[in-house]
Amino acid sequence: MATDNKLTITVAHDYICPWCWVGFFHAKKLAAEFPQISLDWKGYELLREGRFDAPVFTPSVPDPNRQLGRFELFAQNEGVVYNPYRPIGFVFSHNALEGAEYAKSVGKAEFEAYNEGVYRAFWESSQDISKIDILAEIAAKSGLDQTEFVSQVNEKKFSHLITPFDDEAYADDITHVPTFRFRGERVAEAPYAIIKDCTQRFLTWYDR
């Protein structure tokens, strides 16, 4: 049996990326189907504060005649519910990614609960995950010490573990999120069938 570190798949992601919302469910399905693997979630910050401005957001009006876009069709085909009329646009994700790194430092269960909580808060409830108070509530529900969480995030203790776009991410060979990295092989914005196929080949090679 290969050692655990050989069976680790890196998931490059950012909470504000719609493709990562689908990728979150892909990762959950992958972990359930292949319990021998470990997933290492790495934050790649799409909108770096001070470098980018948050895009201006205007909520769209439901139109029954509107054709689904490429992403919406992808989400539908992957069985992931996505609301194109959510009343919130992209926000800065640095605090949420900082919080994820703190959660990882505490424990696997705490991180998984926090990670899911942030994704659902943004994509299902349209909560502003750039705000510390909202993240702190998610942290508390995830079994994390709320006071310590706020302190760690405010002090930016984990900034060095978050990779910003564009140049830094590209230098790490990450051009899109989510990217599932299997050592020398990677797939980005892919259907689950492709991710599963890569995982099976990955395990065939390393799980010996």
N, C-alpha and C positions, 0 to 999 in steps of 0.2 A: 504493500500500500504506500502510495506517495505521501510525503509530508504535507501538512495543511497548507503551507505557503505555496506549494506547487499547484494547489487546486484553488487558488484565489483568482477571481475575475474582478477586474476593476470596472466600476461604473462611473464614468465621467458625466456629471449632470449639473443642472441648475434648476432651482425650484420654479423659476418664472418661465421656463421653456415649455411650451405645450407638448412638444415631442417627448420631453422628459416625463410629463404626466402619464403618457402612454407607457414610456419606458419603466416607470415605477411599477406598473402592473406586470410588465414583462419580467422585471426582477423578482417580484413576489412569486410569480408562477415558476420561474426558473429555480428559485430556492426550494420551493415545495417539491418540484419534480426531480431535482438533483441535490438531495440533502448533504452529499459529500463535498459540495463546493462551498466556498466562502465568497461573499460579495464585499468588496471594499469600495465604498462610495467616496468619490473625490469631487470636491466642489470646483467648478470652472465658471467663474463669474462673468456673465454675459454683459451686464451693465455696471461697469466699475464706477463708483462714485467719484466725481471729480474729473473723470475722463469722458464719460458719456452723460447725456441728458436722458431722462426717462421719456420715452415717446409720448407725444400728446395722445390722449385717449378720448374717443367719442363713442359712447355706447351705440351699437347698431340696433335698428328696429327690426323685430321679427318679420320676415317676409316668406310666406309659404311657397312662393314661386322661385326663391333664390336657389341656385344650384350649389351643392356642397363643394367646398374647396378641397384642395389636395390633402391637407392635414385632416379635415373633417371626415373625408372618405377613409383615410388611413385609420383614424380612431374608430370609426364605425366598423370597419373590417376586422379590427383587433378586439372588438367587443368592449371598448372603453367609452363610457359616457362623457361627452364633452358638450358644454353649453356655449355656443358661439355668441350668446347675448349676455354674457356675464357683465355685471356693472363695475368692473375694475379692469384696468389695463396692466401693463408691465410696471413693476415697482423695483426698487433696488433690493437685491437679495443678500448683500454682504452679511448683515446681522443674522439672517437665517442660516447661512452657511457657517458662520462663526459658531452659532449654537449647535450645529450638527457636529462640528469637531469637538466641542466640549462634551456633547452627549457620547460620542465615541470614546472619549477618554474615561468616561464613567463606566460604561458597560454596553454590551451588545444589545440586550433587551431594551435598555433606555434609549439607545440610538434608534433602533428600529421603530419604537413607539413615537419618538420625536419626529423622525423622518416622515413617517406616514401622516402624523398630525399636521406637519407643515404643508405637505402636498395637498391634503384634503382641505385645510383651511383656505388655501389660496384658490384651488381649482373648483372646489365644491361650494365653499361659503363666501368666496370673494373677499376674504379678509386681507388687510394690508400687512403682509409678513415682513415689511421693513421696520415695523414698529416693535420696540422692545417689549411693551406691555402685552401685546398679542402673543409674541413668542414665549414670554414668560409663563403665560397661561398654558400654552402647549407643553412647555417644559415640565410644569408642575404635574400635569396630567400624565406625563411620560415617566414619572418617578424621579425626576431630577430636583435637586435643591434649587428653589426659585431664586433665592438671594444670591447664591453662588453663581447661578446661571447668568443673571443680570450683570454681576460684577465681571465675570469672564468675558462676556460679549462686549460690554462697554469698554473694557481695557484692550480689546482686540488681541487677546492672547494667542489666537490661532490664525492670524492673518497670513502667516508664512506658509500655511498649509492649503491656502486657497489660490488657485491659479486664475489670473484675469485673462480675458480676451482683449485684443486679438493676438498680439505678437507672442506673449508668453505661452498661451495655449498652443499656438501653432508650433512653437519650438518644442513642445512636448508631444507633437504629432496628434493633437486633438483639434480638429477643424469644425466639428459639429458635436452637439449634445442631443440626446444621450449617445455615448459611445461605450460599447462593451468591449473591454480589452482583454484578450486571451494571450498574454505574453506577446508573441510576434504577430498575432492576428487580431483584427478588430473589426467591428461592425457598428455603423452609425445610422440612426433613424431607420432601423430595419424592422420588418415584421417578426413576430415571435418565432415563426418557423425557421427563419434564418439563424436567429440567436440560438435556438435549441440545437440546430444542426452543428453550429460552431462549438457549442458546449460538448456535444457528443464526441466530436473529433478531438477536442481539447482533452477530454477525459481518456479517450483511447490512447493518446500519446503519453500523458503524464500519470495516469492512475494505474501504475503497474507495481 
